[in-house]
């Protein structure tokens, strides 16, 4: 596991750059979705390169910055980009970023990604609210942690209260939100038609190359989790799907306007209390 001292060092750096108080909520932005961090009040921007243990990503569509500011009266920390498993072969690369967010006071994290649809009725350009996942890749970021710390329950891994809040936000903005089971493939190659048929048989609605390790890490840290997929393409073999990274970025950018509107409404939705997270002992 990545050293806890890295997260403590990151917190010290962020405090030295001017952050006071605690953040309320954190968001991890997937491929092409970095523009969600724009237009924050009193924004503090720190490149990942300045934070030990943060990923040095190489994939286009990931800016590699932490942006902290106020949005809809809420202190929000955005991570513009992640380090997917396929870049390093290490599923735990996002441990330090997520632990840093926890130490800054975050009680929950919203994970976003670009995903392919296995279903004709979940079309590119729409949003899907992830309600569960299938770890087809088989890797786990808690491997090698030792002791009892790796035995993390994933019951309600995607927090029901946060799901309700997003549904309220969707209704308020007229945003259609499909509910979906997400299957994690390692990438970076896109899935074959046979693999997508298998995914559908096993119960997956959408597929992607990220998110699942972050969910597991977040639950280990006691963070509550919600996750949204921007559907950027039909998966191979579905409605003529022929996914490419370029198309993924382009569609994510086009869909980010609706996602921004949804996120702002989510931050305004107060009827469901955040609730206290279960911190690890």
N, C-alpha and C positions, 0 to 999 in steps of 0.2 A: 504494500500500500504506500502511496505517496506520503512523505513525512508531514505530520501535522504542523511542524515549524514553518513550512512554506506558506500555509494559510495564515498563520499568525504574522509572518513577515509581510504578506500582502495587505492584511488589515492595517498594519502600521504604516505602510506606504500610502494607502488610500486616505488614512486619517491625516497624514502629513501633507497630502495634496489639498486638504481643506474640507473633507467630509466631517460633519458633526451630526450627532444623533444617529438613529438607526434607520435602515431601509425597511419598508413594509412588505414589498413583494419583489421578486426577481423574475426576469424573463430571459430565456435563451432563444436566440433568433437563428433560424436555419437558413439554408441557401437562398439568397435573393431577398431575404426578409429584413435585412438590416435597417431599412428606412423607417421601421417602426420606432426606432430610438430618436427620430428627429423631433424637433419642436418641444423639447423638455424645458421647463423653467429652471434656471440656475444650473445648467448642465455641467457636470464634471466629467471630463473625458480622459481616460487613461489607456494607453495602448497595452495590449497583452505583453508586449516585449519588456515592459517595465515591471511586470508582476511575476515573481519567481513561481514556477510550477504551472503557469498558464500556457496554453498550447501555442506553438509557433506554426500556425496553419499554413498550408500551401495551396488550398483550393480556392479558386475564384468564387466570388459571391459571399465570402466571409471576411468582414473588415478587420476582425481581430482587435476589438476595443471593448472596454467596459464604459458604459455611459450611465451616470447616476444623476437623477433630477426629480422634479416634481411634475406629476401629470394627474389631472383631475383631483387635485388635493392629496395625492398619494405619493410617497417617496418610493420611486421605482429604480431598480438597477437592471439595465439591459446588458446582456452579453451579446455583442455583435459577432456571432460566429462561434463554432465549436470545433473540436478536433474529433472527427469520426474515427471509429475503429480502423477503417481501411487505410488511414494515413500512417499508423504506427504499428498496428497489430496489437495494441494495448487497449483493452476496454475501460481502463481506469484513468484515462488521460484527463477527464473532466472532474476528477475528485477534488483537486485543489481549488478550481474555480467555484464549485458548489459549496465546498466547506468554507471558503472565504465569504460567500454570500450569507451562509448561516451565521458566521461569526459577526457579520455586520448587522444582524438582527432579523433577517428574512425568516418568515414563518412558512412561506410557501413559494413554489417556483412554477412558472408556466413555461412549458417547453413547446417550441414550435418547430415544424419541419416541413419540407417539401416531400410529397409522397405520390406514389402511383396507385391508381384505383384498380381493384380487381372486379369491380361491379359496374355494369352499364349505367346504373342509376346514381352513381357518385361520379359526376363529370368533372373534367378539368376546369379550373377556375372557381370551384366551390371549396367550402371548408368542411372538415370532418373533426368532430370532437372524439378523441380517443377515450374509450371506456375500458380497454383491456389490451394486453399484448401477448404475442407468442414469440419467445426467444428462440427462433429457428437457428440462429448463429451458434447458440450453445455456450458462448463465452460469458463470463460473469466478472464484473469489475471487483468483486469482493474475494475472488480466489486468492489464497495466500495470506489472508488477513490474520489468521491464527485465532486461537481461543474461540469464544462463542459469538464474536462480533459479526460474523458473516451470516448468521442465521436470522435473516431479516424477513419478516412477514410481508407478503405482497397482497394480502387481503385488502381490497379497496385501495390498491396502489394508486389509482386515479381517483382522487378524493371526491366523494359524492356531493359534498357541499360546494366545492368549486365547480363541479359539473353543473349543478343547479344554477349557480351564478352565471355561467356562460350561457345557459339556456335562457335565463331572464334577459341577458344582454342581447342575445340573438333575437328574441321576441321584440325587444325595445327598438332595435335597429332594422327589423325586417330582414335579418340575415338568416338564410337557411343553413342549418347545421345538421349534417348527417352524424349519426353515431357509428363508430367504427372500431373494429379490432385491428390492431397494427401488428404486422409481422416484420421482425428485424432480420434482414439479410446483411451479410458482411460487406458487400460491395467490394471494390468500386464498379465492377461490371454490373450491368442491369440484368434482371432475372430473365430466364428463358420462358417460353410459353408453357413448357411442361412444369416448371417450378411454380408458375402462377396458377396453373390448374391444381397443383398440390396445395398451394396456399389457400385457395378457395375451399378445397375439400376439408382442410383442417380448421376452417372457420375464420380466415383472415378476410378483411374487407379492403385494406390498404397495405402497401408494402413500402419499406424504406430502409435506409442505411444508418440510422442514428437512433437517438431518443431512449431506447430501452436501457442501455447502461446508465444513463443519467437518471432514469426513474429509480433504478436499484440503488444507486449512490444516494440520491435524495432521500429515499426512505431510510437508508442506513443512518443518515444525518438527522432524521426526525422532521424533515421538510414535507409538507403536504404538496401534492403534485396535481397539476392539470396539464393536458397536452392537446395541441391543435395541429392538424395537418392541412397545409395548403395543397390541394390536389392539382398537380401540375401536368399530369398526363394519365392516359390509360396505360396500364401495365401491358407488357408484351402478350399478344394474343387476345387482348380484350378490345373490342371495337376498333380493330386495326392499329392498336397502340404500337408505337415505335419510339421509345423514350431515348432522349439525348440530354446531356448535361446542359447544353446551350438552351434547349427548349425549356428545361426545368427552371433555369434562372429567369428566362423571359416571362414565363407564365407566373412565377412567384412574384416578380415585380409588378405585373399587371394586377394580380390578386391582392397585393399588399394594401391597397386603398380600403377594400372591404374589411381586411383584417385589422387595420388601424381603427376603423370605426367600431368594430366589435370590441377591441381591447379597451378603448376609452369608455365604452358603455359598461364593460365589465368592471372597470375601476370605479365607476359611479354607482354601481349596484351595491347597496349596503344592507339589504334585508336579511341576508345570510351572514352571520358573524364569521369572522376568520376562525375563531376558536383557537385554543392553545394546541400547539403541536406536541407530539410525543417525542421528547428528546432522548437520545441514547444515553444509557448510564455507563 
